Amino acid sequence: MRQADISREREKRNLFLGRLERILQRSRAEVEQLLARESRTSVRINVLKADVDATAAALKALGAELKRIPWCPHASYLLSEKRAVSESELFQSGQIYIQNASSLLPPLALAPQAGDRILDVCAAPGGKSALIAALTHNQARLWCNDSIRPRAEKMRSLLDTLGVRYEEITAHPRQYIDKFVPPAFDRILLDS
């Protein structure tokens, strides 16, 4: 890498870290320490298809060691081996969903409401869209998009398994999404 490219990358990194310092109201060292943490796997009980108490008991019976995530309903950190959970009927039937805990944040920040028209621009693999549906009890008018057609088709299968109601699943290029979708949404989730 050329020296000019290295300098530009360093500048971008410093801008990003500075922005996070302001948002999180933390020191540079604390921000860097937070970013260095390993991502944590979580399990979310899918209230669209499962009873919370019965599913929690079934997870415990599988030997899943869980620690409740206080800021996300029906979600827990998975502290034990993921395999027993991912190969279970609970997962295969869509009663639970496994994802990185950080992926729970965007839908919570979006604060979706029943009746909202919501566009998830970079929706695949579908976990965030599924959480939006769960938070609104499947009462949002959800449009899920991913620019890569095979990922969008795989997402359709997952959302169907999870019992998510959606208006549309599309594969439009995200940078031109405004040319393909109606202009009226109450909320738009755009992360990649």
C-alpha positions in Angstrom: 0.0 0.0 0.0 1.3 3.4 -0.9 2.1 6.0 1.8 -0.7 8.3 0.6 -3.2 5.5 0.9 -2.0 4.6 4.4 -2.3 8.2 5.4 -5.9 8.4 4.0 -6.9 5.2 5.8 -5.4 6.5 9.1 -7.3 9.8 8.7 -10.6 7.9 8.0 -10.0 5.8 11.1 -9.3 8.8 13.3 -12.5 10.5 12.0 -14.5 7.4 12.7 -13.0 7.0 16.2 -13.6 10.7 16.9 -17.2 10.3 15.9 -17.7 7.3 18.2 -16.0 9.2 21.1 -18.6 11.9 20.8 -21.6 9.5 20.3 -20.6 7.2 23.1 -19.1 9.9 25.3 -16.1 7.8 25.9 -12.3 8.3 25.6 -10.4 7.2 22.6 -8.9 4.3 24.6 -12.3 3.2 25.7 -13.7 3.3 22.2 -10.8 1.3 20.8 -11.2 -1.3 23.6 -14.9 -1.6 22.8 -14.2 -2.1 19.1 -11.6 -4.8 19.9 -14.1 -7.0 21.7 -15.1 -10.2 20.1 -18.7 -10.1 18.8 -21.1 -12.1 20.9 -23.6 -14.6 19.6 -27.2 -14.2 20.8 -30.3 -16.3 20.6 -33.6 -14.6 20.2 -36.9 -16.3 21.0 -39.2 -15.6 18.0 -42.5 -14.5 19.5 -44.1 -14.8 16.1 -43.9 -18.6 16.4 -43.0 -19.6 20.0 -44.1 -19.3 23.6 -41.3 -17.5 25.4 -41.4 -19.6 28.7 -41.7 -23.0 26.9 -39.0 -22.1 24.5 -36.6 -20.9 27.2 -37.2 -24.2 29.0 -36.5 -26.1 25.8 -33.3 -24.2 25.3 -32.2 -25.0 28.9 -33.0 -28.7 28.2 -30.7 -28.6 25.2 -27.9 -27.5 27.5 -27.8 -23.9 26.3 -26.1 -21.6 28.7 -27.8 -18.2 28.3 -27.4 -14.8 29.9 -30.4 -12.5 29.4 -29.7 -9.3 27.2 -31.4 -6.6 29.3 -31.8 -4.2 26.4 -33.6 -6.5 23.9 -36.8 -8.4 24.6 -36.6 -12.2 24.4 -32.9 -12.2 23.6 -30.0 -13.8 25.4 -26.2 -14.1 24.9 -25.3 -17.7 24.1 -22.4 -18.6 26.4 -22.3 -22.3 25.5 -21.5 -24.1 22.3 -23.7 -22.9 19.4 -24.0 -26.3 17.7 -26.6 -27.9 19.9 -28.8 -24.9 19.5 -28.3 -24.4 15.7 -29.0 -28.1 15.0 -32.2 -28.1 17.2 -35.8 -28.3 16.1 -36.3 -24.9 17.8 -33.9 -23.3 15.3 -35.0 -25.4 12.3 -38.7 -24.5 12.8 -38.1 -20.8 13.4 -38.9 -20.7 17.1 -35.5 -19.2 17.8 -33.0 -17.2 15.7 -29.2 -17.0 16.3 -27.3 -13.9 15.4 -24.6 -11.5 16.7 -25.9 -9.4 19.5 -24.8 -6.2 17.6 -27.4 -7.0 14.9 -30.2 -6.5 17.5 -29.4 -2.8 17.9 -30.5 -1.4 14.5 -34.1 -2.6 14.7 -34.3 -1.4 18.4 -32.9 2.0 17.4 -35.4 2.2 14.5 -38.2 1.9 17.1 -40.7 0.3 14.7 -44.4 0.7 15.4 -47.4 -1.4 14.3 -48.8 0.1 11.1 -45.5 1.7 10.0 -44.3 1.2 6.4 -40.8 0.1 6.9 -38.0 -0.4 4.3 -35.0 -2.5 5.2 -32.6 -1.6 2.4 -29.9 -4.2 3.1 -32.0 -6.8 4.7 -30.3 -10.1 4.1 -29.9 -12.5 5.8 -33.1 -11.3 7.4 -32.5 -11.3 11.2 -33.0 -7.5 11.6 -36.2 -7.7 9.5 -37.4 -10.6 11.6 -36.8 -8.6 14.8 -38.8 -5.6 13.3 -41.7 -8.0 12.6 -41.5 -9.4 16.2 -41.3 -5.9 17.8 -44.5 -4.9 15.9 -46.2 -8.3 16.3 -46.2 -8.6 12.5 -48.2 -5.4 12.2 -45.6 -3.4 10.2 -45.8 -3.1 6.4 -42.3 -4.5 5.8 -40.4 -4.2 2.5 -37.2 -6.1 2.6 -34.5 -5.5 0.0 -31.0 -6.9 -0.7 -29.1 -6.0 -3.8 -27.8 -9.5 -4.3 -30.6 -11.7 -5.7 -29.5 -15.1 -4.3 -29.3 -13.5 -0.8 -32.8 -12.0 -1.2 -34.2 -15.4 -2.2 -32.5 -17.1 0.7 -33.9 -14.3 3.0 -37.4 -15.1 1.7 -37.0 -18.7 2.9 -35.8 -17.6 6.3 -38.5 -15.0 6.8 -41.1 -17.6 5.8 -39.6 -20.0 8.3 -39.7 -17.3 11.0 -43.3 -16.5 10.2 -42.6 -12.9 9.2 -45.2 -11.1 7.2 -43.8 -8.8 4.5 -45.2 -6.8 1.7 -42.3 -7.2 -0.7 -38.9 -8.8 -1.0 -36.8 -7.2 -3.8 -33.2 -7.3 -5.1 -32.7 -3.7 -6.1 -29.2 -2.0 -6.0 -29.2 -0.1 -2.7 -27.5 3.0 -4.1 -30.5 3.4 -6.5 -33.3 2.2 -4.2 -35.2 5.4 -4.6 -35.8 4.6 -8.3 -37.5 1.3 -7.5 -39.6 1.7 -4.4 -42.4 4.0 -3.5 -41.3 7.2 -1.9 -43.4 6.9 1.3 -42.0 5.0 4.3 -42.4 5.8 7.9 -39.0 4.3 8.7 -36.0 3.1 6.7 -33.3 0.8 8.0 -30.1 1.3 6.1 -27.0 -0.5 7.4 -24.7 -2.9 5.6 
